[in-house]
Amino acid sequence: SVSPSSDGIKNFLFEVKVVGPGEPILALVGEEVEFPCHLSPFLDAEHMEIRWFRSRASDVVHLYRERQELPGLQMAQFQNRTKLIKDDIVDGSVVLQLHSVVPSDEGLFGCRFLSSNFSSEAVWELEVAGLGSDPHISLEGFKEGSIQLRCSSSGWYPKPKAQWRDHQGQCLPPESEAIIQDAQGLFSLETSVVVKGGAHSNVSFSIHNLLLSQKKELVVQIADVFLPGASPWKRAFLGTLAALPLLLAVLGTPALCFLQKQRRSQGRGLMFSPCALFTEKLQTELGKGGGQTGPRAALVDVTLDHASAHPSLEVTEDGMSVSSRGVAQGPAPSDPQRFSEQKCVLSRERFSAGRHYWEVHVGCRSRWFLGACLAAVPRTGPARLSPACGYWVMGLWNGCEYFVLDPHRVALTLRVPPRRVGVLLDCGAGKLSFFNVSDGSHIFTFTDTFPDALCAYFRPRAHDGSEHADPLTICRLPARGTAIPEEEDNDTWLQPYDPSAPALGLW
């Protein structure tokens, strides 16, 4: 780190800037959101004032000064809701956690670093969304030869949009609709529709969150409730039965909603589902329709080779997780991609032909490297993690700087921080691709010639920046070792897991 008190670096300090999230952050009502900020280049910020604020610096969200936090100066709405993570403050990197997000949190936030030599800040926007409750539908009765249905749902933000449709998909105008905002800023909706007589038909109801591009939908089956001669008691009974078998289709979950929100070039629009987007990206990476032949990609069992692990690393007995044994001391290296020795671990498996896919859970670690390297590459002595040295990896530094060396440093801009990374190796095409499994997006692809067999590469990196650092964990995938069949010279890719499944990968 560099001491800001030296006169010799005053000109240098004028170039210091604060790097924040950069793009708008989307948070879910009731959940937690993180605001990472760091100095560029790295400086020791332990003795600086660090202030998180709303649109004005006087509106204090959280204040750190003289090596202590000052909760008494916070705005009332943020008291007891913030937590400062300052494990990397000597590197100029801090993270503010905001708990129990509410709609009133929506708006501009900023982070300011202040010392006797300089002052710099970063500003970003927080967007808030709430995916409400499952719609509840009820049969209100009969009205002039028609049936009346009523539906309600609560807990939405921003204001949702509701739609009734008949069995042919045509929109049905609601008889009534009321949307009410409660004291917490959340919206509740109640709407009714009158359906004309018709045997064996159905009515669907959907409610949309346009910010998340998510909806909840159900279908009501109406069977023979308008038969001639049927008594009102019979009709009421049959109508009640018809309302029981509701098909509730929840497209997406709140955890996945945060990771898949996208913007179009003009305004906000609908987006691809995670499954469709992830499949499209994989097909694009492998040249869909390119007429490639040979074995298709396989989901592989990747396990860690204990014998290849650096002594500072701890590998679990089953070879599925690796973590650092201790916390590194001293200042951060001036070049975090150049090391005196490779504190890494490789996979037992060697890949020299075919296509192979695996996933790694990186959790909330603030520093890690993943990818592949030549099985015979030296891992001692100075080396850069670049293709020229036999490494094809991507990395995260200080929680917000994603990059690769290809061969020079290439910064990566990710809309959603990946909690799980997919790695796709195509030996024949000379490609190694990285995917953000959290939102189904493509991150980066190396295109090169692999002169020898490759191993999967894992490096958790200490110090991680959190009290309980997540290990790097290889995710178990279903249908392991099953090749994807060929179909008309196109690459047919397996779909990701259902979002509600505990692990998100490929089917």
Beta strands, then each sheet from edge to edge (+ up, - down):
strand 1: 17-19
strand 2: 25-28
strand 3: 33-40
strand 4: 49-53
strand 5: 60-65
strand 6: 68-69
strand 7: 82-85
strand 8: 93-98
strand 9: 107-114
strand 10: 119-129
strand 11: 136-143
strand 12: 146-156
strand 13: 161-165
strand 14: 171-172
strand 15: 176-181
strand 16: 187-196
strand 17: 201-209
strand 18: 214-222
strand 19: 247-251
strand 20: 298-299
strand 21: 313-315
strand 22: 321-324
strand 23: 338-341
strand 24: 345-346
strand 25: 355-361
strand 26: 368-374
strand 27: 380-384
strand 28: 391-397
strand 29: 401-405
strand 30: 409-412
strand 31: 420-426
strand 32: 431-436
strand 33: 441-447
strand 34: 454-459
strand 35: 472-474
strand 36: 486-487
strand 37: 490-491
sheet 1: 1+ 3- 8+ 7-
sheet 2: 2+ 10+ 9- 4+ 5- 6+
sheet 3: 11+ 12- 16+ 15-
sheet 4: 14+ 13- 17+ 18- 19+
sheet 5: 20+ 25+ 31- 32+ 33-
sheet 6: 20+ 25+ 35- 22+ 21-
sheet 7: 23+ 27-
sheet 8: 24+ 34- 26+ 28- 29+ 30-
sheet 9: 36+ 37-
end
